[in-house]
Amino acid sequence: MEYVQERIATLHDFDGATPSAPADRSAVVVPMMARDRASLAAERVFSTLEAVDPKRVIVALRADPDRVAAVAQWLSSFDLPLETLWCSAPAVASALTEAGLDGSDGKGRDVWLALGVAAERAEYVVVHDADAENYAPTHVPRLLFPLAQGYDFTKAYYARVENDRLYGRLFRLFYVPLVRALAESHDASILEYFGAFRYALAGEFAATSELVRELRPPRGWGLEVGTLGDAFQSAGFDNSAQVDLGVHEHDHRAVGGPEGLGNMAREVAAALFRALEANGVTPDYASLPDRYRTAAQTAVEQYATDAAFNGLTYDRANERTQVDEYARSIEPPGEDDRLPAWARTSLDPAQIATLATESLAEHRT
């Protein structure tokens, strides 16, 4: 346990804190895929939210037409003011195309759709995943508490330790060493901001509805970093906070494969570089992979010592192999796939909600 303050306000869990928070003025956004239906983790998340009693729960659901009815039926079994936003509904896709926003789907796209609706429903918005195996009724209040104290943006942090091993691999082996390598060559406030968050890739955050309307997330796995880039512009150091959610457990991904950590690293890197370039930082992409490897190898040795100190299993060779894989993700960001801020688009979130509801009703009959 410690009580160190970072460059942004850092709220610690000293003894199971459950602060008073405005859940009754808040919408909780939960991105979800059809495969999450009735999983033990998702069951725990929604059952726990019943006790939290937020003003609204909006499930950003990606599901094929032949599965959406079953998922919606399962969600309706919870005693919650719950709205199922079918993000992959054909009518929603058509509306996006008409607005010039057609393109690939992904977590970022789904969350963006739900954020637009949530900002119309409540004063504050909380976002978290449906796969947290240790989800607790303290999570939403802790994320909301700083907002009630005048902050505009809150990010979660936690330890990723399970089965006598350290997880959170993409964050500790890729994101942190990459940001450190960049900071050695660039004296920029945005890099200090990116480095101040104890778990920058956490999927849990909260914000005022005003800030939510300013977010421009990428469509896929760069959501968390893209959100931080926008929060830097809208909230900055003084109006951002991070809160301790303890030890976090959820599903783990392989490094390889289309949905593996290697591909996620590419999207995370693209979102990071895009935010940096927008703030006047142009990395030397030719030399950066080697500088990243140097920083990452230092991190591997530090984590090896930390693991040994705690009696944990640690595979140096495997961690170094991951570093080499992630280094291949370091390249210029390419085409900008960010979605527009809801505050500056002609698309109406109420229309999206109506289309999703009507499409869902058609598939439930």
Short mmCIF file of the C-alpha atoms (twelve columns), coordinates in Angstrom:
data_MODEL
# 
_entry.id   MODEL 
# 
loop_
_atom_site.group_PDB 
_atom_site.id 
_atom_site.type_symbol 
_atom_site.label_atom_id 
_atom_site.label_alt_id 
_atom_site.label_comp_id 
_atom_site.label_asym_id 
_atom_site.label_seq_id 
_atom_site.Cartn_x 
_atom_site.Cartn_y 
_atom_site.Cartn_z 
_atom_site.pdbx_PDB_model_num 
ATOM 1   C CA . MET A 1   0.000   0.000   0.000   1 
ATOM 2   C CA . GLU A 2   1.167   3.509   -0.774  1 
ATOM 3   C CA . TYR A 3   -0.238  7.010   -1.055  1 
ATOM 4   C CA . VAL A 4   1.888   8.613   -3.779  1 
ATOM 5   C CA . GLN A 5   0.264   11.325  -5.902  1 
ATOM 6   C CA . GLU A 6   1.066   11.392  -9.608  1 
ATOM 7   C CA . ARG A 7   0.956   14.401  -11.929 1 
ATOM 8   C CA . ILE A 8   -2.810  13.848  -11.971 1 
ATOM 9   C CA . ALA A 9   -4.933  13.319  -8.856  1 
ATOM 10  C CA . THR A 10  -4.569  9.707   -7.681  1 
ATOM 11  C CA . LEU A 11  -7.239  8.264   -5.397  1 
ATOM 12  C CA . HIS A 12  -6.131  5.218   -3.409  1 
ATOM 13  C CA . ASP A 13  -8.035  2.366   -1.841  1 
ATOM 14  C CA . PHE A 14  -6.702  2.376   1.711   1 
ATOM 15  C CA . ASP A 15  -9.420  0.255   3.309   1 
ATOM 16  C CA . GLY A 16  -12.208 -0.780  0.923   1 
ATOM 17  C CA . ALA A 17  -13.480 2.711   0.196   1 
ATOM 18  C CA . THR A 18  -17.042 3.081   -1.078  1 
ATOM 19  C CA . PRO A 19  -17.399 6.835   -1.547  1 
ATOM 20  C CA . SER A 20  -20.697 8.603   -1.950  1 
ATOM 21  C CA . ALA A 21  -21.255 9.154   -5.661  1 
ATOM 22  C CA . PRO A 22  -24.051 10.362  -7.983  1 
ATOM 23  C CA . ALA A 23  -25.059 7.017   -9.499  1 
ATOM 24  C CA . ASP A 24  -28.625 8.312   -9.825  1 
ATOM 25  C CA . ARG A 25  -27.355 10.963  -12.284 1 
ATOM 26  C CA . SER A 26  -25.190 8.573   -14.265 1 
ATOM 27  C CA . ALA A 27  -25.416 6.261   -17.255 1 
ATOM 28  C CA . VAL A 28  -23.230 3.144   -17.330 1 
ATOM 29  C CA . VAL A 29  -22.088 1.984   -20.778 1 
ATOM 30  C CA . VAL A 30  -21.148 -1.689  -21.081 1 
ATOM 31  C CA . PRO A 31  -19.775 -2.864  -24.450 1 
ATOM 32  C CA . MET A 32  -20.655 -6.504  -25.032 1 
ATOM 33  C CA . MET A 33  -20.557 -9.177  -27.718 1 
ATOM 34  C CA . ALA A 34  -23.037 -12.010 -28.174 1 
ATOM 35  C CA . ARG A 35  -20.521 -14.530 -26.884 1 
ATOM 36  C CA . ASP A 36  -20.549 -12.781 -23.484 1 
ATOM 37  C CA . ARG A 37  -24.189 -13.735 -22.898 1 
ATOM 38  C CA . ALA A 38  -24.714 -15.646 -19.667 1 
ATOM 39  C CA . SER A 39  -20.982 -15.870 -18.936 1 
ATOM 40  C CA . LEU A 40  -20.134 -15.938 -15.249 1 
ATOM 41  C CA . ALA A 41  -18.315 -12.609 -15.511 1 
ATOM 42  C CA . ALA A 42  -21.152 -10.834 -17.344 1 
ATOM 43  C CA . GLU A 43  -23.706 -12.329 -14.955 1 
ATOM 44  C CA . ARG A 44  -21.728 -10.882 -12.065 1 
ATOM 45  C CA . VAL A 45  -21.413 -7.465  -13.699 1 
ATOM 46  C CA . PHE A 46  -25.121 -6.981  -14.338 1 
ATOM 47  C CA . SER A 47  -26.210 -8.535  -11.043 1 
ATOM 48  C CA . THR A 48  -23.864 -6.180  -9.209  1 
ATOM 49  C CA . LEU A 49  -25.146 -3.172  -11.135 1 
ATOM 50  C CA . GLU A 50  -28.592 -3.901  -9.692  1 
ATOM 51  C CA . ALA A 51  -27.212 -2.911  -6.284  1 
ATOM 52  C CA . VAL A 52  -25.445 0.161   -7.693  1 
ATOM 53  C CA . ASP A 53  -28.749 1.439   -9.122  1 
ATOM 54  C CA . PRO A 54  -27.538 3.848   -11.818 1 
ATOM 55  C CA . LYS A 55  -29.962 6.090   -13.663 1 
ATOM 56  C CA . ARG A 56  -29.395 4.122   -16.880 1 
ATOM 57  C CA . VAL A 57  -27.429 1.151   -18.186 1 
ATOM 58  C CA . ILE A 58  -26.705 1.116   -21.902 1 
ATOM 59  C CA . VAL A 59  -25.355 -2.123  -23.338 1 
ATOM 60  C CA . ALA A 60  -23.434 -1.484  -26.562 1 
ATOM 61  C CA . LEU A 61  -24.182 -4.848  -28.150 1 
ATOM 62  C CA . ARG A 62  -22.496 -6.328  -31.197 1 
ATOM 63  C CA . ALA A 63  -24.387 -9.433  -32.280 1 
ATOM 64  C CA . ASP A 64  -25.486 -11.173 -35.466 1 
ATOM 65  C CA . PRO A 65  -29.215 -11.053 -36.255 1 
ATOM 66  C CA . ASP A 66  -29.689 -14.726 -35.374 1 
ATOM 67  C CA . ARG A 67  -28.309 -14.210 -31.857 1 
ATOM 68  C CA . VAL A 68  -29.431 -10.750 -30.845 1 
ATOM 69  C CA . ALA A 69  -32.880 -11.773 -29.558 1 
ATOM 70  C CA . ALA A 70  -31.451 -14.324 -27.136 1 
ATOM 71  C CA . VAL A 71  -28.950 -11.827 -25.772 1 
ATOM 72  C CA . ALA A 72  -31.590 -9.125  -25.362 1 
ATOM 73  C CA . GLN A 73  -33.883 -11.573 -23.589 1 
ATOM 74  C CA . TRP A 74  -31.122 -12.504 -21.154 1 
ATOM 75  C CA . LEU A 75  -30.329 -8.838  -20.471 1 
ATOM 76  C CA . SER A 76  -33.993 -8.127  -19.746 1 
ATOM 77  C CA . SER A 77  -33.871 -10.586 -16.842 1 
ATOM 78  C CA . PHE A 78  -31.907 -8.107  -14.729 1 
ATOM 79  C CA . ASP A 79  -33.688 -5.570  -12.547 1 
ATOM 80  C CA . LEU A 80  -32.075 -2.585  -14.225 1 
ATOM 81  C CA . PRO A 81  -33.141 0.472   -16.255 1 
ATOM 82  C CA . LEU A 82  -31.330 -1.202  -19.137 1 
ATOM 83  C CA . GLU A 83  -31.283 -0.183  -22.778 1 
ATOM 84  C CA . THR A 84  -29.871 -2.610  -25.351 1 
ATOM 85  C CA . LEU A 85  -28.236 -0.599  -28.134 1 
ATOM 86  C CA . TRP A 86  -27.820 -3.050  -31.014 1 
ATOM 87  C CA . CYS A 87  -24.767 -1.442  -32.593 1 
ATOM 88  C CA . SER A 88  -24.559 -3.910  -35.500 1 
ATOM 89  C CA . ALA A 89  -28.211 -3.535  -36.513 1 
ATOM 90  C CA . PRO A 90  -28.540 -3.105  -40.305 1 
ATOM 91  C CA . ALA A 91  -30.552 0.090   -39.823 1 
ATOM 92  C CA . VAL A 92  -27.788 1.573   -37.663 1 
ATOM 93  C CA . ALA A 93  -25.199 0.656   -40.287 1 
ATOM 94  C CA . SER A 94  -27.319 2.355   -42.955 1 
ATOM 95  C CA . ALA A 95  -27.612 5.519   -40.868 1 
ATOM 96  C CA . LEU A 96  -23.845 5.639   -40.425 1 
ATOM 97  C CA . THR A 97  -23.336 5.183   -44.161 1 
ATOM 98  C CA . GLU A 98  -25.747 8.005   -44.953 1 
ATOM 99  C CA . ALA A 99  -23.806 10.228  -42.553 1 
ATOM 100 C CA . GLY A 100 -20.523 9.356   -44.277 1 
ATOM 101 C CA . LEU A 101 -19.364 7.287   -41.301 1 
ATOM 102 C CA . ASP A 102 -19.376 3.809   -42.774 1 
ATOM 103 C CA . GLY A 103 -16.322 1.702   -42.058 1 
ATOM 104 C CA . SER A 104 -15.145 -1.179  -39.939 1 
ATOM 105 C CA . ASP A 105 -16.880 -2.075  -36.720 1 
ATOM 106 C CA . GLY A 106 -15.080 -2.693  -33.442 1 
ATOM 107 C CA . LYS A 107 -15.160 -1.916  -29.757 1 
ATOM 108 C CA . GLY A 108 -14.377 1.755   -30.295 1 
ATOM 109 C CA . ARG A 109 -17.233 2.166   -32.770 1 
ATOM 110 C CA . ASP A 110 -19.697 0.422   -30.429 1 
ATOM 111 C CA . VAL A 111 -18.667 2.483   -27.409 1 
ATOM 112 C CA . TRP A 112 -18.857 5.698   -29.447 1 
ATOM 113 C CA . LEU A 113 -22.452 4.933   -30.456 1 
ATOM 114 C CA . ALA A 114 -23.402 4.261   -26.823 1 
ATOM 115 C CA . LEU A 115 -21.593 7.374   -25.585 1 
ATOM 116 C CA . GLY A 116 -23.718 9.569   -27.817 1 
ATOM 117 C CA . VAL A 117 -26.884 8.054   -26.371 1 
ATOM 118 C CA . ALA A 118 -25.580 8.053   -22.794 1 
ATOM 119 C CA . ALA A 119 -24.656 11.742  -22.911 1 
ATOM 120 C CA . GLU A 120 -28.308 12.487  -23.707 1 
ATOM 121 C CA . ARG A 121 -29.540 10.355  -20.811 1 
ATOM 122 C CA . ALA A 122 -27.401 11.448  -17.862 1 
ATOM 123 C CA . GLU A 123 -25.061 14.053  -16.402 1 
ATOM 124 C CA . TYR A 124 -22.194 11.600  -15.983 1 
ATOM 125 C CA . VAL A 125 -21.145 8.554   -17.998 1 
ATOM 126 C CA . VAL A 126 -19.210 5.488   -16.825 1 
ATOM 127 C CA . VAL A 127 -17.737 2.939   -19.226 1 
ATOM 128 C CA . HIS A 128 -16.544 -0.534  -18.284 1 
ATOM 129 C CA . ASP A 129 -16.342 -3.994  -19.831 1 
ATOM 130 C CA . ALA A 130 -18.539 -7.018  -19.109 1 
ATOM 131 C CA . ASP A 131 -15.738 -9.519  -18.514 1 
ATOM 132 C CA . ALA A 132 -14.385 -8.460  -15.097 1 
ATOM 133 C CA . GLU A 133 -14.416 -11.577 -12.913 1 
ATOM 134 C CA . ASN A 134 -13.917 -9.525  -9.744  1 
ATOM 135 C CA . TYR A 135 -16.441 -6.789  -10.527 1 
ATOM 136 C CA . ALA A 136 -17.582 -5.108  -7.315  1 
ATOM 137 C CA . PRO A 137 -20.294 -2.618  -6.307  1 
ATOM 138 C CA . THR A 138 -17.531 -0.160  -5.404  1 
ATOM 139 C CA . HIS A 139 -16.280 0.209   -8.986  1 
ATOM 140 C CA . VAL A 140 -18.882 2.613   -10.362 1 
ATOM 141 C CA . PRO A 141 -18.985 4.839   -7.230  1 
ATOM 142 C CA . ARG A 142 -15.197 5.097   -7.193  1 
ATOM 143 C CA . LEU A 143 -15.111 6.127   -10.849 1 
ATOM 144 C CA . LEU A 144 -17.868 8.677   -10.297 1 
ATOM 145 C CA . PHE A 145 -16.605 10.230  -7.076  1 
ATOM 146 C CA . PRO A 146 -13.996 12.558  -8.647  1 
ATOM 147 C CA . LEU A 147 -16.595 13.880  -11.092 1 
ATOM 148 C CA . ALA A 148 -18.803 14.954  -8.205  1 
ATOM 149 C CA . GLN A 149 -15.762 16.796  -6.804  1 
ATOM 150 C CA . GLY A 150 -15.337 18.882  -9.954  1 
ATOM 151 C CA . TYR A 151 -13.071 16.699  -12.100 1 
ATOM 152 C CA . ASP A 152 -14.101 16.031  -15.704 1 
ATOM 153 C CA . PHE A 153 -12.389 12.712  -16.418 1 
ATOM 154 C CA . THR A 154 -11.597 9.644   -14.318 1 
ATOM 155 C CA . LYS A 155 -9.582  6.553   -15.244 1 
ATOM 156 C CA . ALA A 156 -9.301  3.290   -13.324 1 
ATOM 157 C CA . TYR A 157 -6.075  1.600   -12.322 1 
ATOM 158 C CA . TYR A 158 -5.478  -1.787  -10.750 1 
ATOM 159 C CA . ALA A 159 -3.053  -4.688  -10.395 1 
ATOM 160 C CA . ARG A 160 -3.191  -7.546  -12.905 1 
ATOM 161 C CA . VAL A 161 -1.993  -10.558 -10.923 1 
ATOM 162 C CA . GLU A 162 -3.633  -13.962 -11.392 1 
ATOM 163 C CA . ASN A 163 -2.623  -17.575 -10.972 1 
ATOM 164 C CA . ASP A 164 0.758   -16.561 -9.523  1 
ATOM 165 C CA . ARG A 165 1.619   -14.584 -12.654 1 
ATOM 166 C CA . LEU A 166 1.783   -10.984 -13.814 1 
ATOM 167 C CA . TYR A 167 -0.645  -10.086 -16.603 1 
ATOM 168 C CA . GLY A 168 -1.449  -6.749  -18.209 1 
ATOM 169 C CA . ARG A 169 1.194   -7.595  -20.782 1 
ATOM 170 C CA . LEU A 170 0.290   -5.079  -23.461 1 
ATOM 171 C CA . PHE A 171 0.374   -2.251  -20.947 1 
ATOM 172 C CA . ARG A 172 3.543   -3.092  -19.039 1 
ATOM 173 C CA . LEU A 173 5.590   -4.556  -21.938 1 
ATOM 174 C CA . PHE A 174 4.460   -2.289  -24.765 1 
ATOM 175 C CA . TYR A 175 2.676   0.901   -23.759 1 
ATOM 176 C CA . VAL A 176 4.823   1.930   -20.790 1 
ATOM 177 C CA . PRO A 177 8.253   1.285   -22.403 1 
ATOM 178 C CA . LEU A 178 7.097   2.952   -25.616 1 
ATOM 179 C CA . VAL A 179 5.949   6.094   -23.801 1 
ATOM 180 C CA . ARG A 180 9.216   6.146   -21.830 1 
ATOM 181 C CA . ALA A 181 11.285  5.806   -25.002 1 
ATOM 182 C CA . LEU A 182 9.348   8.663   -26.585 1 
ATOM 183 C CA . ALA A 183 9.727   10.848  -23.479 1 
ATOM 184 C CA . GLU A 184 13.510  10.479  -23.669 1 
ATOM 185 C CA . SER A 185 13.449  12.243  -27.058 1 
ATOM 186 C CA . HIS A 186 10.534  14.634  -26.681 1 
ATOM 187 C CA . ASP A 187 9.784   17.100  -23.898 1 
ATOM 188 C CA . ALA A 188 6.027   17.282  -24.359 1 
ATOM 189 C CA . SER A 189 3.157   17.683  -21.915 1 
ATOM 190 C CA . ILE A 190 1.058   15.060  -23.663 1 
ATOM 191 C CA . LEU A 191 3.738   12.418  -23.085 1 
ATOM 192 C CA . GLU A 192 3.827   13.359  -19.408 1 
ATOM 193 C CA . TYR A 193 0.043   13.009  -19.373 1 
ATOM 194 C CA . PHE A 194 0.142   9.586   -21.041 1 
ATOM 195 C CA . GLY A 195 2.807   8.487   -18.573 1 
ATOM 196 C CA . ALA A 196 0.928   9.680   -15.479 1 
ATOM 197 C CA . PHE A 197 -1.784  6.993   -15.675 1 
ATOM 198 C CA . ARG A 198 -1.010  3.841   -13.742 1 
ATOM 199 C CA . TYR A 199 -3.019  1.668   -16.133 1 
ATOM 200 C CA . ALA A 200 -3.552  3.673   -19.282 1 
ATOM 201 C CA . LEU A 201 -5.091  0.733   -21.152 1 
ATOM 202 C CA . ALA A 202 -7.788  0.112   -18.543 1 
ATOM 203 C CA . GLY A 203 -11.225 -0.094  -20.142 1 
ATOM 204 C CA . GLU A 204 -12.888 1.609   -17.183 1 
ATOM 205 C CA . PHE A 205 -13.348 5.372   -17.217 1 
ATOM 206 C CA . ALA A 206 -15.917 8.012   -16.356 1 
ATOM 207 C CA . ALA A 207 -16.520 11.525  -17.629 1 
ATOM 208 C CA . THR A 208 -18.997 14.349  -17.658 1 
ATOM 209 C CA . SER A 209 -21.487 14.259  -20.496 1 
ATOM 210 C CA . GLU A 210 -19.881 17.435  -21.858 1 
ATOM 211 C CA . LEU A 211 -16.486 15.762  -22.159 1 
ATOM 212 C CA . VAL A 212 -18.057 12.583  -23.572 1 
ATOM 213 C CA . ARG A 213 -19.467 14.619  -26.454 1 
ATOM 214 C CA . GLU A 214 -15.895 15.690  -27.311 1 
ATOM 215 C CA . LEU A 215 -14.436 12.168  -27.592 1 
ATOM 216 C CA . ARG A 216 -13.260 10.950  -31.011 1 
ATOM 217 C CA . PRO A 217 -12.380 7.294   -30.484 1 
ATOM 218 C CA . PRO A 218 -10.850 5.088   -33.160 1 
ATOM 219 C CA . ARG A 219 -13.071 2.241   -34.261 1 
ATOM 220 C CA . GLY A 220 -11.101 -0.629  -32.750 1 
ATOM 221 C CA . TRP A 221 -8.643  -1.427  -29.968 1 
ATOM 222 C CA . GLY A 222 -7.124  2.046   -29.811 1 
ATOM 223 C CA . LEU A 223 -10.167 3.241   -27.862 1 
ATOM 224 C CA . GLU A 224 -8.428  3.654   -24.494 1 
ATOM 225 C CA . VAL A 225 -5.435  5.590   -25.810 1 
ATOM 226 C CA . GLY A 226 -7.597  7.682   -28.114 1 
ATOM 227 C CA . THR A 227 -9.787  8.581   -25.142 1 
ATOM 228 C CA . LEU A 228 -6.729  9.717   -23.178 1 
ATOM 229 C CA . GLY A 229 -5.615  11.889  -26.092 1 
ATOM 230 C CA . ASP A 230 -8.976  13.649  -26.124 1 
ATOM 231 C CA . ALA A 231 -9.073  13.888  -22.327 1 
ATOM 232 C CA . PHE A 232 -5.697  15.648  -22.443 1 
ATOM 233 C CA . GLN A 233 -7.256  18.321  -24.641 1 
ATOM 234 C CA . SER A 234 -10.570 18.620  -22.763 1 
ATOM 235 C CA . ALA A 235 -9.624  17.958  -19.126 1 
ATOM 236 C CA . GLY A 236 -5.839  18.216  -18.907 1 
ATOM 237 C CA . PHE A 237 -3.816  17.507  -15.781 1 
ATOM 238 C CA . ASP A 238 -5.887  19.583  -13.398 1 
ATOM 239 C CA . ASN A 239 -9.271  18.071  -14.252 1 
ATOM 240 C CA . SER A 240 -8.236  14.420  -14.609 1 
ATOM 241 C CA . ALA A 241 -8.035  11.775  -11.880 1 
ATOM 242 C CA . GLN A 242 -7.365  8.070   -11.521 1 
ATOM 243 C CA . VAL A 243 -8.885  5.718   -8.965  1 
ATOM 244 C CA . ASP A 244 -7.778  2.420   -7.456  1 
ATOM 245 C CA . LEU A 245 -10.012 -0.570  -8.251  1 
ATOM 246 C CA . GLY A 246 -7.803  -3.106  -6.488  1 
ATOM 247 C CA . VAL A 247 -6.832  -6.323  -8.276  1 
ATOM 248 C CA . HIS A 248 -8.446  -6.922  -11.656 1 
ATOM 249 C CA . GLU A 249 -9.139  -10.250 -13.344 1 
ATOM 250 C CA . HIS A 250 -10.588 -10.807 -16.783 1 
ATOM 251 C CA . ASP A 251 -10.086 -12.845 -19.951 1 
ATOM 252 C CA . HIS A 252 -6.587  -13.150 -21.392 1 
ATOM 253 C CA . ARG A 253 -5.626  -13.023 -25.058 1 
ATOM 254 C CA . ALA A 254 -2.982  -14.862 -27.001 1 
ATOM 255 C CA . VAL A 255 -0.226  -12.746 -28.523 1 
ATOM 256 C CA . GLY A 256 -0.845  -14.029 -32.057 1 
ATOM 257 C CA . GLY A 257 -4.014  -14.304 -34.107 1 
ATOM 258 C CA . PRO A 258 -6.433  -11.727 -35.532 1 
ATOM 259 C CA . GLU A 259 -7.670  -10.685 -32.079 1 
ATOM 260 C CA . GLY A 260 -4.368  -11.248 -30.313 1 
ATOM 261 C CA . LEU A 261 -2.172  -8.787  -28.463 1 
ATOM 262 C CA . GLY A 262 0.092   -8.323  -31.489 1 
ATOM 263 C CA . ASN A 263 -2.713  -6.827  -33.561 1 
ATOM 264 C CA . MET A 264 -3.995  -4.888  -30.578 1 
ATOM 265 C CA . ALA A 265 -0.524  -3.365  -30.209 1 
ATOM 266 C CA . ARG A 266 -0.714  -2.021  -33.755 1 
ATOM 267 C CA . GLU A 267 -3.986  -0.259  -33.060 1 
ATOM 268 C CA . VAL A 268 -2.785  1.047   -29.702 1 
ATOM 269 C CA . ALA A 269 0.393   2.386   -31.320 1 
ATOM 270 C CA . ALA A 270 -1.555  4.038   -34.140 1 
ATOM 271 C CA . ALA A 271 -3.862  5.782   -31.659 1 
ATOM 272 C CA . LEU A 272 -0.888  6.907   -29.565 1 
ATOM 273 C CA . PHE A 273 1.091   8.260   -32.521 1 
ATOM 274 C CA . ARG A 274 -1.967  9.981   -33.952 1 
ATOM 275 C CA . ALA A 275 -2.557  11.784  -30.643 1 
ATOM 276 C CA . LEU A 276 1.104   12.756  -30.409 1 
ATOM 277 C CA . GLU A 277 1.224   14.150  -33.927 1 
ATOM 278 C CA . ALA A 278 -1.956  16.129  -33.284 1 
ATOM 279 C CA . ASN A 279 -0.134  17.720  -30.345 1 
ATOM 280 C CA . GLY A 280 3.037   18.615  -32.232 1 
ATOM 281 C CA . VAL A 281 5.146   15.518  -31.451 1 
ATOM 282 C CA . THR A 282 6.578   13.742  -34.498 1 
ATOM 283 C CA . PRO A 283 8.408   10.544  -33.490 1 
ATOM 284 C CA . ASP A 284 11.452  9.267   -35.337 1 
ATOM 285 C CA . TYR A 285 9.787   6.072   -36.512 1 
ATOM 286 C CA . ALA A 286 13.029  4.660   -37.911 1 
ATOM 287 C CA . SER A 287 14.918  4.654   -34.606 1 
ATOM 288 C CA . LEU A 288 11.971  4.220   -32.245 1 
ATOM 289 C CA . PRO A 289 11.691  0.392   -32.425 1 
ATOM 290 C CA . ASP A 290 15.247  -0.043  -31.131 1 
ATOM 291 C CA . ARG A 291 14.766  2.576   -28.434 1 
ATOM 292 C CA . TYR A 292 11.533  0.874   -27.418 1 
ATOM 293 C CA . ARG A 293 13.292  -2.524  -27.191 1 
ATOM 294 C CA . THR A 294 15.917  -1.030  -24.881 1 
ATOM 295 C CA . ALA A 295 13.270  0.417   -22.579 1 
ATOM 296 C CA . ALA A 296 11.229  -2.790  -22.701 1 
ATOM 297 C CA . GLN A 297 14.186  -4.999  -21.806 1 
ATOM 298 C CA . THR A 298 14.765  -2.847  -18.740 1 
ATOM 299 C CA . ALA A 299 11.108  -3.350  -17.836 1 
ATOM 300 C CA . VAL A 300 11.431  -7.128  -18.260 1 
ATOM 301 C CA . GLU A 301 14.272  -7.215  -15.737 1 
ATOM 302 C CA . GLN A 302 12.356  -5.000  -13.320 1 
ATOM 303 C CA . TYR A 303 9.261   -7.207  -13.503 1 
ATOM 304 C CA . ALA A 304 11.394  -10.325 -13.133 1 
ATOM 305 C CA . THR A 305 12.738  -8.928  -9.870  1 
ATOM 306 C CA . ASP A 306 9.274   -7.895  -8.708  1 
ATOM 307 C CA . ALA A 307 7.883   -11.348 -9.510  1 
ATOM 308 C CA . ALA A 308 10.719  -13.074 -7.659  1 
ATOM 309 C CA . PHE A 309 10.203  -10.789 -4.662  1 
ATOM 310 C CA . ASN A 310 6.554   -11.921 -4.515  1 
ATOM 311 C CA . GLY A 311 7.203   -15.578 -5.292  1 
ATOM 312 C CA . LEU A 312 5.469   -15.400 -8.670  1 
ATOM 313 C CA . THR A 313 6.247   -17.397 -11.798 1 
ATOM 314 C CA . TYR A 314 7.987   -15.295 -14.440 1 
ATOM 315 C CA . ASP A 315 9.127   -16.356 -17.929 1 
ATOM 316 C CA . ARG A 316 11.789  -13.909 -19.113 1 
ATOM 317 C CA . ALA A 317 12.159  -15.589 -22.516 1 
ATOM 318 C CA . ASN A 318 8.453   -15.382 -23.249 1 
ATOM 319 C CA . GLU A 319 8.305   -11.743 -22.190 1 
ATOM 320 C CA . ARG A 320 11.268  -10.898 -24.455 1 
ATOM 321 C CA . THR A 321 9.588   -12.682 -27.357 1 
ATOM 322 C CA . GLN A 322 6.520   -10.515 -26.810 1 
ATOM 323 C CA . VAL A 323 8.690   -7.395  -26.838 1 
ATOM 324 C CA . ASP A 324 10.026  -8.384  -30.277 1 
ATOM 325 C CA . GLU A 325 6.471   -8.946  -31.514 1 
ATOM 326 C CA . TYR A 326 5.262   -5.604  -30.211 1 
ATOM 327 C CA . ALA A 327 8.251   -3.771  -31.717 1 
ATOM 328 C CA . ARG A 328 6.920   -4.678  -35.161 1 
ATOM 329 C CA . SER A 329 3.860   -2.563  -34.384 1 
ATOM 330 C CA . ILE A 330 5.861   0.668   -34.299 1 
ATOM 331 C CA . GLU A 331 5.233   2.508   -37.557 1 
ATOM 332 C CA . PRO A 332 3.524   5.698   -38.732 1 
ATOM 333 C CA . PRO A 333 -0.176  5.652   -37.852 1 
ATOM 334 C CA . GLY A 334 -1.624  5.668   -41.355 1 
ATOM 335 C CA . GLU A 335 -5.165  6.755   -42.172 1 
ATOM 336 C CA . ASP A 336 -7.085  8.444   -39.384 1 
ATOM 337 C CA . ASP A 337 -10.025 6.186   -38.453 1 
ATOM 338 C CA . ARG A 338 -11.322 8.247   -35.546 1 
ATOM 339 C CA . LEU A 339 -15.027 8.875   -35.332 1 
ATOM 340 C CA . PRO A 340 -16.188 12.479  -34.968 1 
ATOM 341 C CA . ALA A 341 -17.063 14.129  -31.688 1 
ATOM 342 C CA . TRP A 342 -20.805 13.959  -31.058 1 
ATOM 343 C CA . ALA A 343 -20.668 17.700  -30.415 1 
ATOM 344 C CA . ARG A 344 -19.644 18.209  -34.042 1 
ATOM 345 C CA . THR A 345 -21.590 15.727  -36.137 1 
ATOM 346 C CA . SER A 346 -24.972 15.953  -37.799 1 
ATOM 347 C CA . LEU A 347 -25.829 12.427  -36.685 1 
ATOM 348 C CA . ASP A 348 -28.510 12.387  -33.983 1 
ATOM 349 C CA . PRO A 349 -27.928 9.938   -31.099 1 
ATOM 350 C CA . ALA A 350 -31.679 9.796   -30.505 1 
ATOM 351 C CA . GLN A 351 -32.104 8.533   -34.074 1 
ATOM 352 C CA . ILE A 352 -29.470 5.860   -33.480 1 
ATOM 353 C CA . ALA A 353 -31.240 4.734   -30.302 1 
ATOM 354 C CA . THR A 354 -34.587 4.567   -32.101 1 
ATOM 355 C CA . LEU A 355 -33.192 2.603   -35.033 1 
ATOM 356 C CA . ALA A 356 -31.476 0.146   -32.712 1 
ATOM 357 C CA . THR A 357 -34.649 -0.320  -30.642 1 
ATOM 358 C CA . GLU A 358 -36.887 -0.816  -33.670 1 
ATOM 359 C CA . SER A 359 -34.456 -3.269  -35.265 1 
ATOM 360 C CA . LEU A 360 -34.222 -5.240  -32.056 1 
ATOM 361 C CA . ALA A 361 -38.004 -5.375  -31.732 1 
ATOM 362 C CA . GLU A 362 -38.283 -6.797  -35.239 1 
ATOM 363 C CA . HIS A 363 -35.870 -9.617  -34.411 1 
ATOM 364 C CA . ARG A 364 -37.574 -10.447 -31.114 1 
ATOM 365 C CA . THR A 365 -40.939 -11.151 -32.708 1 
# 
